[in-house]
Amino acid sequence: MNVKVDERGYYGKFGGAFIPEMLYPNIEELRENYEAITADEAFKTQFDQLLKDFVGRPTPLYLAERLSEKYGVKLYLKREDLCHTGAHKINNTIGQILLAQRLGKQKIIAETGAGQHGVATATVCALMGVECIIYMGALDMERQRPNVERMRILGAEVRAAESGSKTLKDATNEAMRHWINHPTDTHYIIGSVVGPHPYPEMVARFQSVISAEMKEQLLEKEGKTNPDYVIACVGGGSNAAGAFYHYYEENAVQLVAVEAAGLGNHTGKSAATTTLGKPGVLHGSKTLLMQTPDGQVTEPYSISAGLDYPGIGPVHAHLHDTGRATFYSVTDEEAMKAGIELSRMEGIIPAIETAHAFAALKQMSFQPEQIAIINLSGRGDKDLETYIKWGKY
Ligand SMILES: *Cc1c(COP(=O)(O)O)cnc(C)c1O
């Protein structure tokens, strides 16, 4: 199926660039230049080199034998948890810092919720010796102290967003305001496949290294490039987009996206956008988002900060709309149990975001000769407090 973005940044009905007029020059500059810059051989060479020597790519494709036996499917894990800084997010920040340099931008801004994207951004800014300002909700700064200090150790300035609910959306607003006021010297690194065109497609392409490697590695191990299933968790959707990217047109490969159902989809404490959301505009693109009947964005909830987002990237809204991907949702409890199961059965403590993808195995049924790949988006070090608080292990 065709999942290509069109000229105007649409995936079917979703996408586009809904931005204040003040941001037009910034977005236009990016849109006009990013394809040529990222297609340039010198760019590709430097990107690949950094992914190899700094991030530690290719990440392994690991056959999880004990889980395979339990779920009756040949289950491979794509080990993004082994990337430098502990998750896939760095693939994107490396790409965007190289792009920023070629656009002549000497300063970087970003927004962060739990701090994972902030850390990945601060890391690449330190690598390149570039000034870095991270906007973070004041409440999130209290809740995510270690990541705030990580960013500071890396030399970034962390600015508290004191407006509204003092969380991610307020940090995003402040970052946008900053960008409007500093259009010529600053690049804004968005952390998922969200935001106005061209961000969703640009971020997906940087993350598509994940499925490019999967194809090569599966060919080596199984003599074919395509599994029967690719499974990934979805917050904004960047790790899923990266894991799906080179399989979009392979219709025999079933794409499985897993969202966070929090305390349950009908409790008012969920973040399962495709179950609860309606079309609308969020952070510069038309997509599915959780909203009240009169269009106010509703507060999402998930135990995992990375999935606690009221929307999804437009490409995922399109995958849902067309049926190209199957969407599941998983509660906090189910995810935590799956995280403990992966720890006990394979010796890998996953990020709680990632644990949601594993919990979906219980809702699926397989033939024994089938192959499934789960994108293991991140490691659980950052979530130790949450595991301890949950306590049931
Ligand atoms: C941030 C994060 C996610 C969610 O973001 P996506 O853009 O949906 O990938 C998932 N897993 C981990 C480990 C994360 O850090």
The ligand as an SDF file (V2000), in Angstrom:
LIG
                    3D

 15 15  0  0  0  0  0  0  0  0999 V2000
    9.9650    8.2580   23.6550 C   0  0  0  0  0  0  0  0  0  0  0  0
    9.8700    6.7980   23.6330 C   0  0  0  0  0  0  0  0  0  0  0  0
    8.8160    6.1320   22.9730 C   0  0  0  0  0  0  0  0  0  0  0  0
    7.6550    6.8500   22.3500 C   0  0  0  0  0  0  0  0  0  0  0  0
    7.9850    7.6700   21.2850 O   0  0  0  0  0  0  0  0  0  0  0  0
    7.7070    7.2440   19.7690 P   0  0  0  0  0  0  0  0  0  0  0  0
    7.9400    8.4990   19.0030 O   0  0  0  0  0  0  0  0  0  0  0  0
    6.2880    6.7740   19.6840 O   0  0  0  0  0  0  0  0  0  0  0  0
    8.6550    6.1780   19.4260 O   0  0  0  0  0  0  0  0  0  0  0  0
    8.8260    4.7410   22.9440 C   0  0  0  0  0  0  0  0  0  0  0  0
    9.8080    4.0310   23.5290 N   0  0  0  0  0  0  0  0  0  0  0  0
   10.8240    4.6260   24.1870 C   0  0  0  0  0  0  0  0  0  0  0  0
   11.8740    3.7890   24.8080 C   0  0  0  0  0  0  0  0  0  0  0  0
   10.8990    6.0390   24.2560 C   0  0  0  0  0  0  0  0  0  0  0  0
   11.9180    6.6130   24.9060 O   0  0  0  0  0  0  0  0  0  0  0  0
  1  2  1  0
  2  3  1  0
  2 14  2  0
  3  4  1  0
  3 10  2  0
  4  5  1  0
  5  6  1  0
  6  7  2  0
  6  8  1  0
  6  9  1  0
 10 11  1  0
 11 12  2  0
 12 13  1  0
 12 14  1  0
 14 15  1  0
M  END
$$$$
